[in-house]
Amino acid sequence: MTRDTAIQLATQRYESGAFLEDLQRRVGLRTDSQEADSGARLFAYLEEELTPTLEEWGFECRIVENPVAGAGPFLIAHRHEAADLPTVLGYGHGDVVRGYDAQWSEGRSPWRVTVEGERWYGRGTADNKGQHSINLAALKAVLDAREGKLGFNLKLLFETGEEVGSPGLHAVCLKLRDELAADVLIASDGPRLAANRPTLFLGSRGVINFRLDVKLRDGAHHSGNWGGLLRNPAVVLANAIASMVDENGKIVIEGLRPPPVPESVRRALEGIVVGGNPGEPEVDADYGEPGLTPAERVFGWNNIEVLAFRAGNPEKPVNAIPPHAFAHMQIRFVVGTNWRELARIVRDHLDAHGFTMVDIEVERGMPATRVDPDNAWVQWSIRSLTQTTGSAPVLLPNLGGTLPNDVFADVLGMPTIWVPHSYPGCSQHAPDEHMLAPVVREGLRIMAGLYWDLGARDGNVAPRSNGEARHEH
C-alpha cells in the first residue's frame, strides 16, 4: 500500500456518499452548548457518536467530566503503536452555536445537511463537525491503507464547550499534561484564506474585550436649557476613544502596539492577498497601521475595534443630554503585546489625556500564539500539502481570529499546525452555515496525505520535537 492508496481511499469516502452520511448523522445531533439544557446532548455526541467509532479503530476512550460546574464534558482517546514513533495530538469540538431555526432560508434546517450544488448547509458543517469529520475519515483511510496501522501514535481531545469560551479546557489540560503530551498538535478549525487556497495557520491572535463607561449624573437634562453647560458623556467617550485609535485605525496608545513584524512572519505573508472573494467586503487600503500590507495588518499586527456604543435612547431619541455613555471595545493582538496589563495601560493613557471620568472594565481575554514559520514541523507540513495538491499552501503565522490555541502551545508546550477546511464565506455562527463540497474532497486528500507522512520512514519524514520545536507566546 502507498501514500496514493490512502489518498484514493479518502477520496472514495467522499465520492461514495459515506462521508456525507456520517456528517448528516452528526449534524442531526443538536449539540448547541449555548442552551442551558444541552448537557445530555453534548455527552451523547461523545459517548454515542464518537466513542464507538474510535474504539472500533483501536482507540482507548474515556469521557472526562468538566471541572466547571454545568459545562460540557471532554473525550480523550489514545492509540499507541510504539514508543519510538512520533506522537500527535488532535483536537475538535462537538458543540455548535444556536440553530436560529426560523432564520434559515426556506427548505433548510440547521439540524439537517441540505445539499444545494457545491454547498452543504447545516449547523456545524463549517464549525466544527464537518472539519473534525474530515480528519477522522482521513485517519480511517490511512488505517486501511496500512492494514490497521497508522505508523505514529495519536491522542485525540474533543471538547463540547468551545462555543461558550471553552470552560474547563485549561484546567483539564493542565491536570492531564503528561497524558496529553505530544510532539505536535495537528487539528482543523477556522477558515482557509480563500475557498480555493489550501491553508496552514500556526496559532491565533489574542483577544481582549473591555468596556468603557462615562457616567456623569443620574438623569438626563433638556438640551436646550442645559446644552453647553453640562458635559455630554457621549462626547467625552467619543473623544476618549479617538485618543486611543485614530480615524484611520492606527493604535495611538504605545503600550498596546506590538513589536515590529518579525522577518520570518513578513516572508510568510509576502504576496498574500486578503479579500477579493465573492461576497466579501472591499478592503480599505488606507485603514490600519501605515506601512503594512493588508495581510500584515490582519495577521501580523493589532487592531482596536468599537463593537458597540450607546448613549441615551437610539431607537427613540429625545432632546436631552444623556447622563451615561458606554462602549464595548475589543483589541485583537499578536504575540509580544503586553495584553495582561491592558487595564493599567489604558487607565494611564486616559488619565494622561484628561479622561479621568472614563472607567474601564476588562471583560475577558485570551492569549496570542504563533509558531515560528521556520519551525521544522511547519516546513514538513508545507511539503506534505504541496505533494498532495501540487502547489504550496498559504502559510499564515497565525489566524486573524482567536482559538484556544494557548492551551496547546503554552499549557501543553507543543508546536501547533492548523489545517482549516472552511472558507471565509461559510456563514459560520449565522443562519445558512455551510461547507463547500470541493473543499471537503480536497481536505480529505490533504489530511490522508498528512497522516500518511506522519508514519513514513522515507520521503517526507516527520520531525521530532526537541530543542527546535519552539513556539511564541
DODREN-634664 format. One record per residue (C-alpha): residue number from 0; x, y, z. Coordinates in nm, 2 decimals, always signed. Layout:
k NUM u X v Y w Z
...
This chain:
k 0 u +0.00 v +0.00 w +0.00
k 1 u +0.12 v +0.35 w -0.08
k 2 u +0.05 v +0.72 w +0.00
k 3 u -0.16 v +0.73 w -0.31
k 4 u -0.37 v +0.44 w -0.19
k 5 u -0.45 v +0.63 w +0.13
k 6 u -0.55 v +0.94 w -0.06
k 7 u -0.76 v +0.74 w -0.30
k 8 u -0.94 v +0.56 w -0.01
k 9 u -1.02 v +0.90 w +0.14
k 10 u -1.15 v +1.03 w -0.19
k 11 u -1.37 v +0.73 w -0.23
k 12 u -1.52 v +0.81 w +0.11
k 13 u -1.64 v +1.14 w -0.04
k 14 u -1.75 v +1.00 w -0.38
k 15 u -1.94 v +0.71 w -0.24
k 16 u -2.15 v +0.94 w -0.01
k 17 u -2.02 v +0.77 w +0.31
k 18 u -1.87 v +1.09 w +0.43
k 19 u -2.19 v +1.28 w +0.38
k 20 u -2.38 v +1.01 w +0.56
k 21 u -2.15 v +1.05 w +0.86
k 22 u -2.18 v +1.42 w +0.86
k 23 u -2.56 v +1.41 w +0.82
k 24 u -2.58 v +1.20 w +1.14
k 25 u -2.35 v +1.43 w +1.34
k 26 u -2.52 v +1.75 w +1.23
k 27 u -2.86 v +1.59 w +1.33
k 28 u -2.74 v +1.58 w +1.69
k 29 u -2.84 v +1.92 w +1.85
k 30 u -2.53 v +2.00 w +2.04
k 31 u -2.59 v +2.37 w +2.09
k 32 u -2.38 v +2.44 w +2.40
k 33 u -2.53 v +2.79 w +2.44
k 34 u -2.86 v +2.63 w +2.55
k 35 u -2.89 v +2.55 w +2.93
k 36 u -3.04 v +2.21 w +2.87
k 37 u -2.77 v +2.09 w +2.63
k 38 u -2.57 v +1.87 w +2.88
k 39 u -2.72 v +1.53 w +2.79
k 40 u -2.69 v +1.60 w +2.41
k 41 u -2.33 v +1.70 w +2.45
k 42 u -2.25 v +1.39 w +2.64
k 43 u -2.43 v +1.18 w +2.39
k 44 u -2.22 v +1.32 w +2.10
k 45 u -1.91 v +1.20 w +2.27
k 46 u -2.04 v +0.88 w +2.42
k 47 u -2.27 v +0.75 w +2.14
k 48 u -2.13 v +0.91 w +1.82
k 49 u -1.76 v +0.94 w +1.85
k 50 u -1.66 v +0.68 w +2.11
k 51 u -1.79 v +0.37 w +1.92
k 52 u -1.62 v +0.47 w +1.60
k 53 u -1.29 v +0.54 w +1.77
k 54 u -1.30 v +0.22 w +1.98
k 55 u -1.36 v +0.02 w +1.66
k 56 u -1.04 v +0.17 w +1.51
k 57 u -0.83 v +0.07 w +1.81
k 58 u -0.85 v +0.38 w +2.03
k 59 u -0.89 v +0.36 w +2.41
k 60 u -1.16 v +0.62 w +2.50
k 61 u -1.29 v +0.78 w +2.81
k 62 u -1.52 v +1.07 w +2.90
k 63 u -1.37 v +1.33 w +3.13
k 64 u -1.61 v +1.54 w +3.34
k 65 u -1.56 v +1.91 w +3.32
k 66 u -1.43 v +2.07 w +3.64
k 67 u -1.65 v +2.37 w +3.57
k 68 u -2.00 v +2.31 w +3.70
k 69 u -2.26 v +2.28 w +3.43
k 70 u -2.01 v +2.28 w +3.14
k 71 u -1.98 v +2.01 w +2.88
k 72 u -1.76 v +1.70 w +2.91
k 73 u -1.44 v +1.60 w +2.72
k 74 u -1.35 v +1.29 w +2.53
k 75 u -0.99 v +1.17 w +2.54
k 76 u -0.88 v +0.89 w +2.30
k 77 u -0.54 v +0.72 w +2.27
k 78 u -0.39 v +0.50 w +2.00
k 79 u -0.04 v +0.40 w +2.09
k 80 u +0.17 v +0.19 w +1.85
k 81 u +0.53 v +0.22 w +1.96
k 82 u +0.74 v +0.44 w +2.20
k 83 u +0.99 v +0.54 w +1.92
k 84 u +0.72 v +0.68 w +1.69
k 85 u +0.61 v +1.04 w +1.67
k 86 u +0.31 v +1.13 w +1.89
k 87 u +0.04 v +1.36 w +1.76
k 88 u -0.24 v +1.53 w +1.94
k 89 u -0.56 v +1.60 w +1.75
k 90 u -0.84 v +1.83 w +1.86
k 91 u -1.20 v +1.91 w +1.77
k 92 u -1.52 v +2.04 w +1.93
k 93 u -1.85 v +1.87 w +1.92
k 94 u -2.06 v +2.17 w +2.02
k 95 u -2.22 v +2.43 w +1.79
k 96 u -2.39 v +2.76 w +1.84
k 97 u -2.77 v +2.80 w +1.85
k 98 u -2.95 v +2.69 w +1.54
k 99 u -3.17 v +3.00 w +1.49
k 100 u -3.40 v +2.76 w +1.30
k 101 u -3.66 v +3.03 w +1.19
k 102 u -3.39 v +3.24 w +1.02
k 103 u -3.26 v +2.98 w +0.78
k 104 u -3.36 v +3.00 w +0.41
k 105 u -3.67 v +2.81 w +0.30
k 106 u -3.62 v +2.44 w +0.27
k 107 u -3.31 v +2.44 w +0.50
k 108 u -3.28 v +2.33 w +0.86
k 109 u -2.98 v +2.38 w +1.09
k 110 u -3.02 v +2.01 w +1.20
k 111 u -3.01 v +1.85 w +0.86
k 112 u -2.75 v +1.86 w +0.59
k 113 u -2.91 v +2.01 w +0.28
k 114 u -2.71 v +1.98 w -0.04
k 115 u -2.75 v +2.25 w -0.30
k 116 u -2.49 v +2.24 w -0.57
k 117 u -2.15 v +2.27 w -0.41
k 118 u -2.29 v +2.39 w -0.08
k 119 u -2.37 v +2.16 w +0.21
k 120 u -2.59 v +2.35 w +0.46
k 121 u -2.62 v +2.26 w +0.83
k 122 u -2.52 v +2.38 w +1.17
k 123 u -2.17 v +2.26 w +1.24
k 124 u -2.08 v +2.18 w +0.88
k 125 u -1.81 v +2.45 w +0.89
k 126 u -1.77 v +2.48 w +1.27
k 127 u -1.66 v +2.21 w +1.37
k 128 u -1.83 v +1.88 w +1.30
k 129 u -1.75 v +1.90 w +0.93
k 130 u -1.39 v +1.97 w +1.00
k 131 u -1.32 v +1.70 w +1.25
k 132 u -1.52 v +1.46 w +1.04
k 133 u -1.28 v +1.51 w +0.75
k 134 u -0.99 v +1.44 w +0.98
k 135 u -1.15 v +1.12 w +1.12
k 136 u -1.23 v +0.99 w +0.77
k 137 u -0.87 v +1.06 w +0.66
k 138 u -0.74 v +0.87 w +0.96
k 139 u -0.95 v +0.57 w +0.86
k 140 u -0.82 v +0.58 w +0.51
k 141 u -0.46 v +0.56 w +0.64
k 142 u -0.55 v +0.28 w +0.88
k 143 u -0.70 v +0.08 w +0.59
k 144 u -0.41 v +0.16 w +0.36
k 145 u -0.16 v +0.05 w +0.62
k 146 u -0.36 v -0.26 w +0.71
k 147 u -0.46 v -0.15 w +1.06
k 148 u -0.15 v +0.07 w +1.14
k 149 u -0.11 v +0.44 w +1.14
k 150 u +0.27 v +0.44 w +1.18
k 151 u +0.25 v +0.70 w +1.46
k 152 u +0.09 v +0.75 w +1.80
k 153 u -0.23 v +0.95 w +1.82
k 154 u -0.41 v +1.12 w +2.10
k 155 u -0.74 v +1.29 w +2.04
k 156 u -0.91 v +1.56 w +2.26
k 157 u -1.27 v +1.66 w +2.19
k 158 u -1.44 v +1.93 w +2.39
k 159 u -1.81 v +2.04 w +2.40
k 160 u -1.78 v +2.39 w +2.52
k 161 u -1.58 v +2.58 w +2.26
k 162 u -1.87 v +2.80 w +2.16
k 163 u -1.91 v +2.92 w +2.51
k 164 u -1.54 v +3.00 w +2.57
k 165 u -1.40 v +2.65 w +2.64
k 166 u -1.47 v +2.64 w +3.01
k 167 u -1.25 v +2.38 w +3.19
k 168 u -1.02 v +2.33 w +2.89
k 169 u -0.72 v +2.49 w +3.05
k 170 u -0.78 v +2.31 w +3.38
k 171 u -0.82 v +1.96 w +3.22
k 172 u -0.51 v +2.01 w +3.00
k 173 u -0.31 v +2.13 w +3.30
k 174 u -0.41 v +1.83 w +3.51
k 175 u -0.36 v +1.58 w +3.23
k 176 u -0.05 v +1.75 w +3.08
k 177 u +0.16 v +1.43 w +3.09
k 178 u -0.11 v +1.22 w +2.94
k 179 u -0.17 v +1.46 w +2.66
k 180 u +0.19 v +1.53 w +2.58
k 181 u +0.28 v +1.50 w +2.21
k 182 u +0.53 v +1.62 w +1.96
k 183 u +0.29 v +1.84 w +1.77
k 184 u -0.08 v +1.94 w +1.75
k 185 u -0.24 v +1.88 w +1.41
k 186 u -0.61 v +2.00 w +1.41
k 187 u -0.86 v +2.18 w +1.19
k 188 u -1.08 v +2.48 w +1.27
k 189 u -1.13 v +2.82 w +1.12
k 190 u -1.13 v +2.93 w +0.75
k 191 u -0.88 v +2.90 w +0.47
k 192 u -0.76 v +3.23 w +0.33
k 193 u -1.00 v +3.15 w +0.03
k 194 u -1.20 v +2.86 w -0.08
k 195 u -0.95 v +2.76 w -0.35
k 196 u -0.64 v +2.82 w -0.13
k 197 u -0.53 v +2.53 w +0.09
k 198 u -0.40 v +2.70 w +0.41
k 199 u -0.19 v +2.63 w +0.72
k 200 u -0.20 v +2.86 w +1.02
k 201 u +0.02 v +2.82 w +1.32
k 202 u -0.17 v +2.99 w +1.60
k 203 u -0.41 v +3.28 w +1.65
k 204 u -0.42 v +3.64 w +1.75
k 205 u -0.53 v +3.70 w +2.11
k 206 u -0.84 v +3.90 w +2.21
k 207 u -0.95 v +4.12 w +2.49
k 208 u -1.30 v +4.26 w +2.53
k 209 u -1.33 v +4.56 w +2.76
k 210 u -1.59 v +4.82 w +2.84
k 211 u -1.55 v +5.20 w +2.87
k 212 u -1.81 v +5.39 w +3.08
k 213 u -1.87 v +5.76 w +3.14
k 214 u -2.14 v +5.82 w +3.40
k 215 u -2.17 v +6.19 w +3.49
k 216 u -2.50 v +6.23 w +3.66
k 217 u -2.82 v +6.04 w +3.75
k 218 u -3.07 v +6.17 w +3.50
k 219 u -3.10 v +6.34 w +3.15
k 220 u -3.14 v +6.71 w +3.12
k 221 u -3.31 v +6.92 w +2.84
k 222 u -3.06 v +7.00 w +2.57
k 223 u -3.20 v +7.35 w +2.51
k 224 u -3.19 v +7.46 w +2.87
k 225 u -2.86 v +7.29 w +2.96
k 226 u -2.67 v +7.24 w +2.63
k 227 u -2.33 v +7.40 w +2.65
k 228 u -2.34 v +7.39 w +3.03
k 229 u -2.34 v +7.02 w +3.11
k 230 u -2.06 v +6.79 w +2.99
k 231 u -2.21 v +6.53 w +2.74
k 232 u -2.08 v +6.18 w +2.83
k 233 u -2.11 v +6.06 w +2.47
k 234 u -1.88 v +6.34 w +2.35
k 235 u -1.64 v +6.26 w +2.63
k 236 u -1.64 v +5.90 w +2.54
k 237 u -1.60 v +5.96 w +2.17
k 238 u -1.30 v +6.17 w +2.22
k 239 u -1.15 v +5.93 w +2.47
k 240 u -1.18 v +5.65 w +2.21
k 241 u -1.03 v +5.88 w +1.95
k 242 u -0.73 v +5.94 w +2.17
k 243 u -0.67 v +5.56 w +2.17
k 244 u -0.72 v +5.49 w +1.80
k 245 u -0.71 v +5.75 w +1.52
k 246 u -0.96 v +5.80 w +1.24
k 247 u -0.76 v +5.57 w +1.01
k 248 u -0.75 v +5.28 w +1.26
k 249 u -0.39 v +5.34 w +1.38
k 250 u -0.34 v +5.25 w +1.75
k 251 u -0.22 v +5.56 w +1.93
k 252 u -0.15 v +5.40 w +2.27
k 253 u +0.21 v +5.30 w +2.25
k 254 u +0.17 v +5.03 w +2.51
k 255 u -0.09 v +4.84 w +2.30
k 256 u +0.12 v +4.84 w +1.99
k 257 u +0.31 v +4.51 w +1.92
k 258 u +0.68 v +4.47 w +1.84
k 259 u +0.78 v +4.51 w +1.47
k 260 u +0.66 v +4.23 w +1.24
k 261 u +0.93 v +3.95 w +1.26
k 262 u +1.12 v +3.89 w +0.94
k 263 u +1.00 v +3.53 w +0.92
k 264 u +0.64 v +3.64 w +0.95
k 265 u +0.69 v +3.90 w +0.68
k 266 u +0.83 v +3.64 w +0.45
k 267 u +0.54 v +3.40 w +0.52
k 268 u +0.29 v +3.68 w +0.44
k 269 u +0.46 v +3.81 w +0.13
k 270 u +0.23 v +3.80 w -0.17
k 271 u -0.08 v +3.70 w +0.03
k 272 u -0.39 v +3.89 w -0.08
k 273 u -0.67 v +3.93 w +0.17
k 274 u -1.02 v +3.96 w +0.05
k 275 u -1.14 v +4.00 w -0.31
k 276 u -1.35 v +3.68 w -0.30
k 277 u -1.73 v +3.68 w -0.39
k 278 u -1.95 v +3.81 w -0.11
k 279 u -1.66 v +3.96 w +0.09
k 280 u -1.63 v +4.34 w +0.16
k 281 u -1.38 v +4.55 w -0.01
k 282 u -1.06 v +4.61 w +0.19
k 283 u -1.00 v +4.97 w +0.29
k 284 u -0.64 v +5.02 w +0.16
k 285 u -0.58 v +5.33 w +0.37
k 286 u -0.71 v +5.20 w +0.70
k 287 u -0.50 v +5.04 w +0.97
k 288 u -0.13 v +5.06 w +1.06
k 289 u +0.06 v +5.27 w +0.79
k 290 u +0.34 v +5.09 w +0.61
k 291 u +0.19 v +4.74 w +0.64
k 292 u +0.03 v +4.53 w +0.37
k 293 u -0.33 v +4.42 w +0.44
k 294 u -0.21 v +4.07 w +0.52
k 295 u +0.04 v +4.21 w +0.77
k 296 u -0.23 v +4.43 w +0.93
k 297 u -0.47 v +4.13 w +0.99
k 298 u -0.22 v +3.85 w +1.06
k 299 u +0.09 v +4.04 w +1.20
k 300 u -0.05 v +4.34 w +1.39
k 301 u -0.30 v +4.46 w +1.65
k 302 u -0.63 v +4.64 w +1.59
k 303 u -0.87 v +4.82 w +1.83
k 304 u -1.24 v +4.79 w +1.75
k 305 u -1.56 v +4.96 w +1.88
k 306 u -1.81 v +4.68 w +1.89
k 307 u -2.10 v +4.88 w +2.03
k 308 u -2.15 v +5.24 w +2.15
k 309 u -2.46 v +5.37 w +2.33
k 310 u -2.59 v +5.69 w +2.49
k 311 u -2.94 v +5.80 w +2.55
k 312 u -3.22 v +5.61 w +2.36
k 313 u -3.10 v +5.55 w +2.00
k 314 u -3.43 v +5.39 w +1.90
k 315 u -3.64 v +5.69 w +2.03
k 316 u -3.40 v +5.99 w +2.08
k 317 u -3.53 v +6.29 w +2.29
k 318 u -3.40 v +6.64 w +2.32
k 319 u -3.19 v +6.57 w +2.63
k 320 u -2.83 v +6.54 w +2.73
k 321 u -2.79 v +6.17 w +2.84
k 322 u -2.63 v +6.10 w +3.18
k 323 u -2.44 v +5.80 w +3.07
k 324 u -2.25 v +5.66 w +2.77
k 325 u -2.07 v +5.33 w +2.73
k 326 u -1.88 v +5.14 w +2.46
k 327 u -1.79 v +4.78 w +2.42
k 328 u -1.44 v +4.76 w +2.29
k 329 u -1.21 v +4.49 w +2.16
k 330 u -0.84 v +4.45 w +2.08
k 331 u -0.71 v +4.17 w +1.86
k 332 u -0.34 v +4.13 w +1.92
k 333 u -0.03 v +3.93 w +1.82
k 334 u +0.24 v +3.78 w +2.03
k 335 u +0.46 v +4.02 w +2.21
k 336 u +0.18 v +4.25 w +2.31
k 337 u +0.16 v +4.34 w +2.68
k 338 u -0.21 v +4.23 w +2.69
k 339 u -0.23 v +4.13 w +3.06
k 340 u -0.16 v +4.50 w +3.15
k 341 u -0.43 v +4.64 w +2.92
k 342 u -0.64 v +4.78 w +3.21
k 343 u -0.34 v +4.97 w +3.36
k 344 u -0.21 v +5.08 w +3.02
k 345 u -0.55 v +5.22 w +2.91
k 346 u -0.61 v +5.38 w +3.26
k 347 u -0.27 v +5.56 w +3.25
k 348 u -0.34 v +5.68 w +2.89
k 349 u -0.69 v +5.81 w +2.97
k 350 u -0.57 v +5.99 w +3.28
k 351 u -0.28 v +6.15 w +3.10
k 352 u -0.52 v +6.28 w +2.83
k 353 u -0.77 v +6.43 w +3.08
k 354 u -1.03 v +6.15 w +3.07
k 355 u -1.03 v +6.06 w +3.44
k 356 u -1.41 v +6.03 w +3.43
k 357 u -1.39 v +5.73 w +3.19
k 358 u -1.40 v +5.39 w +3.37
k 359 u -1.26 v +5.07 w +3.22
k 360 u -1.36 v +4.72 w +3.29
k 361 u -1.18 v +4.42 w +3.13
k 362 u -1.45 v +4.16 w +3.04
k 363 u -1.24 v +3.87 w +2.91
k 364 u -0.91 v +3.79 w +2.74
k 365 u -0.73 v +3.51 w +2.55
k 366 u -0.36 v +3.50 w +2.47
k 367 u -0.20 v +3.51 w +2.13
k 368 u +0.01 v +3.23 w +2.00
k 369 u +0.23 v +3.18 w +1.69
k 370 u +0.48 v +2.91 w +1.58
k 371 u +0.79 v +3.04 w +1.40
k 372 u +0.72 v +2.98 w +1.03
k 373 u +1.08 v +2.84 w +1.00
k 374 u +1.00 v +2.56 w +1.25
k 375 u +1.07 v +2.21 w +1.13
k 376 u +0.71 v +2.09 w +1.18
k 377 u +0.58 v +2.38 w +0.97
k 378 u +0.82 v +2.31 w +0.69
k 379 u +0.73 v +1.94 w +0.70
k 380 u +0.36 v +2.02 w +0.68
k 381 u +0.42 v +2.25 w +0.38
k 382 u +0.60 v +1.97 w +0.20
k 383 u +0.32 v +1.73 w +0.27
k 384 u +0.04 v +1.96 w +0.14
k 385 u +0.25 v +2.06 w -0.16
k 386 u +0.30 v +1.69 w -0.26
k 387 u -0.08 v +1.63 w -0.23
k 388 u -0.22 v +1.94 w -0.41
k 389 u +0.07 v +2.01 w -0.65
k 390 u +0.12 v +2.37 w -0.51
k 391 u +0.24 v +2.52 w -0.19
k 392 u -0.03 v +2.61 w +0.06
k 393 u -0.09 v +2.95 w +0.20
k 394 u +0.10 v +2.98 w +0.53
k 395 u -0.04 v +3.22 w +0.79
k 396 u +0.18 v +3.26 w +1.10
k 397 u -0.15 v +3.30 w +1.30
k 398 u -0.52 v +3.32 w +1.23
k 399 u -0.67 v +3.67 w +1.24
k 400 u -0.94 v +3.54 w +1.48
k 401 u -0.89 v +3.37 w +1.81
k 402 u -0.89 v +3.00 w +1.91
k 403 u -0.80 v +2.84 w +2.25
k 404 u -0.46 v +2.76 w +2.10
k 405 u -0.27 v +2.88 w +2.41
k 406 u -0.38 v +2.56 w +2.58
k 407 u -0.18 v +2.35 w +2.33
k 408 u +0.11 v +2.60 w +2.28
k 409 u +0.16 v +2.72 w +2.64
k 410 u +0.00 v +2.46 w +2.88
k 411 u +0.10 v +2.15 w +2.68
k 412 u +0.40 v +2.32 w +2.52
k 413 u +0.39 v +2.19 w +2.16
k 414 u +0.41 v +2.34 w +1.82
k 415 u +0.06 v +2.38 w +1.66
k 416 u -0.04 v +2.32 w +1.30
k 417 u -0.39 v +2.40 w +1.19
k 418 u -0.53 v +2.28 w +0.85
k 419 u -0.87 v +2.45 w +0.80
k 420 u -1.14 v +2.30 w +0.59
k 421 u -1.38 v +2.60 w +0.58
k 422 u -1.37 v +2.93 w +0.40
k 423 u -1.45 v +3.30 w +0.48
k 424 u -1.80 v +3.30 w +0.32
k 425 u -1.93 v +2.99 w +0.51
k 426 u -2.18 v +3.18 w +0.73
k 427 u -2.02 v +3.04 w +1.04
k 428 u -2.24 v +3.11 w +1.35
k 429 u -2.51 v +3.25 w +1.12
k 430 u -2.81 v +3.11 w +0.95
k 431 u -2.73 v +2.91 w +0.64
k 432 u -2.39 v +2.79 w +0.77
k 433 u -2.23 v +2.56 w +0.51
k 434 u -1.92 v +2.39 w +0.38
k 435 u -1.81 v +2.35 w +0.02
k 436 u -1.80 v +2.01 w -0.14
k 437 u -1.48 v +2.08 w -0.33
k 438 u -1.31 v +2.18 w -0.01
k 439 u -1.44 v +1.86 w +0.16
k 440 u -1.29 v +1.65 w -0.12
k 441 u -0.96 v +1.83 w -0.11
k 442 u -0.95 v +1.83 w +0.27
k 443 u -0.99 v +1.45 w +0.28
k 444 u -0.70 v +1.41 w +0.04
k 445 u -0.48 v +1.66 w +0.22
k 446 u -0.53 v +1.50 w +0.56
k 447 u -0.48 v +1.15 w +0.43
k 448 u -0.15 v +1.26 w +0.28
k 449 u -0.05 v +1.44 w +0.60
k 450 u -0.14 v +1.14 w +0.82
k 451 u +0.04 v +0.91 w +0.59
k 452 u +0.35 v +1.12 w +0.60
k 453 u +0.34 v +1.11 w +0.98
k 454 u +0.40 v +0.74 w +0.96
k 455 u +0.65 v +0.75 w +0.68
k 456 u +1.00 v +0.61 w +0.72
k 457 u +1.13 v +0.76 w +0.40
k 458 u +1.05 v +1.06 w +0.19
k 459 u +0.89 v +1.34 w +0.40
k 460 u +0.98 v +1.20 w +0.74
k 461 u +0.81 v +1.38 w +1.03
k 462 u +1.05 v +1.57 w +1.27
k 463 u +1.06 v +1.50 w +1.64
k 464 u +1.01 v +1.79 w +1.88
k 465 u +1.33 v +1.87 w +2.06
k 466 u +1.50 v +2.20 w +2.11
k 467 u +1.39 v +2.33 w +1.77
k 468 u +1.02 v +2.29 w +1.82
k 469 u +0.97 v +2.63 w +1.98
k 470 u +0.67 v +2.84 w +1.98
k 471 u +0.60 v +3.21 w +2.06
k 472 u +0.35 v +3.33 w +2.32
